[in-house]
Amino acid sequence: MSSSPRVRPAAAADIEDAYRWYEARRPGLGEKFLQSVGSILEVIAREPKRFPVVHRDLRRALLQRFPYGIFFRIQGDRLMVVACFHASRDPRRWKSRH
């Protein structure tokens, strides 16, 4: 596919919150988190169908090193990131963004 995923504002806020949390724990860790997000977004852009459907048409891509998933959908020739949630969070939270 190779088009860059569009990150919805709520998903961008999820990423920012996680970045701040990690950066507060150890300086530089937030940057590593953002690098991990960037890496998985590149993979999503290249091979979106590689990732499993977890709810209706939402797919989940797991980050390396961090317990987070990027939830996205394929809309025609566009990719839409709707959430970035910690693996232990209640799935009803990301499902409500569907």
C-alpha positions in Angstrom: 0.0 0.0 0.0 2.8 2.4 1.1 0.7 5.5 1.9 1.4 6.9 5.3 -1.2 6.1 7.9 -3.3 9.0 9.0 -3.3 9.3 12.8 -6.6 10.5 14.3 -6.4 13.2 17.0 -7.4 10.7 19.8 -4.7 8.3 18.7 -2.1 11.1 18.6 -3.1 12.0 22.2 -2.7 8.3 23.2 0.9 8.4 21.8 1.7 11.7 23.4 0.4 10.5 26.8 2.5 7.3 26.6 5.6 9.4 25.5 5.2 11.7 28.5 4.8 8.8 30.9 7.9 7.0 29.6 9.9 10.1 29.5 9.0 10.9 33.1 10.2 7.5 34.1 13.5 7.7 32.4 14.8 10.5 30.1 15.2 9.2 26.6 12.7 6.3 27.0 9.9 8.4 25.6 12.0 9.0 22.5 12.6 5.2 22.2 8.8 4.8 22.4 8.2 7.2 19.6 10.8 5.5 17.5 9.0 2.2 18.1 5.7 3.8 17.0 7.4 5.3 13.9 8.8 1.9 13.0 5.5 0.1 13.2 3.7 2.8 11.3 6.2 2.2 8.4 5.4 -1.5 8.5 1.7 -0.8 8.6 2.1 1.5 5.5 3.9 -1.3 3.6 1.9 -4.3 4.7 -1.3 -3.4 6.4 -3.0 -6.8 5.8 -0.2 -8.5 7.7 -1.8 -7.5 11.0 -4.8 -9.4 12.4 -8.4 -8.0 12.5 -9.2 -7.8 16.2 -12.7 -6.2 16.1 -14.9 -5.6 13.1 -12.5 -4.0 10.6 -9.9 -2.8 13.2 -6.5 -4.3 13.0 -3.8 -4.3 15.6 0.0 -4.0 15.2 2.1 -4.6 18.4 5.0 -2.4 19.2 8.5 -3.8 19.7 9.8 -3.5 23.3 6.7 -1.7 24.6 3.4 -3.3 25.6 1.3 -1.2 23.2 -0.8 -1.8 20.2 -1.6 0.5 17.3 -5.2 0.0 16.2 -6.0 0.9 12.6 -8.3 0.3 9.8 -8.0 0.1 6.0 -10.3 2.5 4.3 -10.0 2.0 0.5 -6.5 3.1 -0.2 -6.1 5.0 3.1 -4.9 3.8 6.5 -6.5 5.3 9.6 -4.9 4.9 13.1 -7.7 5.2 15.7 -5.8 4.3 18.9 -2.6 3.4 20.6 -3.4 1.5 23.8 -1.4 -0.3 26.4 -2.0 -4.1 26.2 -3.5 -4.3 29.7 -6.2 -1.6 29.2 -9.8 -2.5 28.9 -10.5 -3.3 25.2 -13.9 -1.6 25.5 -11.9 1.7 25.4 -10.5 1.2 21.9 -13.5 -0.6 20.6 -15.6 2.5 21.4 -13.5 4.5 18.9 -14.6 2.2 16.1 
